[in-house]
C-alpha cells in the first residue's frame, strides 16, 4: 500500500491543552465545551475537529465522484453533526454522526446515488464503518 499523504498531530493536556503538528504549521487550543463543564472559549474540541475532518473528506469524495463522471453541479455542502453520547453497552461514551448533504444542480435520484457512492468512497466513512452510527440525510 502506497502512502499518498501522512501527518502526525500531537496533543498535550487532553481536552484542556493543545493539538499541533510536528512541523508547527498547525496548532489549536483544545478546551472542554461548556456542555461538558468547560468555559465559553474560542478553543476547539475533539468532536469539532472530527466533524470538520469528516465533512471535508465526505464532500471531497462526493465532488471527486461527480467530477469523474463529468457531472457538473452548482454547489455541494455537507453539514456534519457529531454527538457525544452515553454508550449503553459499557457505560462509557461514543460518537454518533449525522451528515446532511445538499447538492445543487442535479436531480433527486442522482443526489441519492452520488451520496451513497461517496459514503462508500470516503476514507472517514470507511474508518468508522461498524463502529460509529452514521445517519445520512440528502437535502
Secondary structure, DSSP 4 states (H G I P E B T S, - for coil): ---S----EEEESGGGEEEEETTSS-EEEE---GGGT----S-B-HHHHHHHHHHHHHHHHHHHHHHHTT---SEEEEEEEEEEEE-TTTSSEEEEEEEEEEEETS-HHHHHHHHHHHHHH-HHHHHHTTTSEEEEEE-
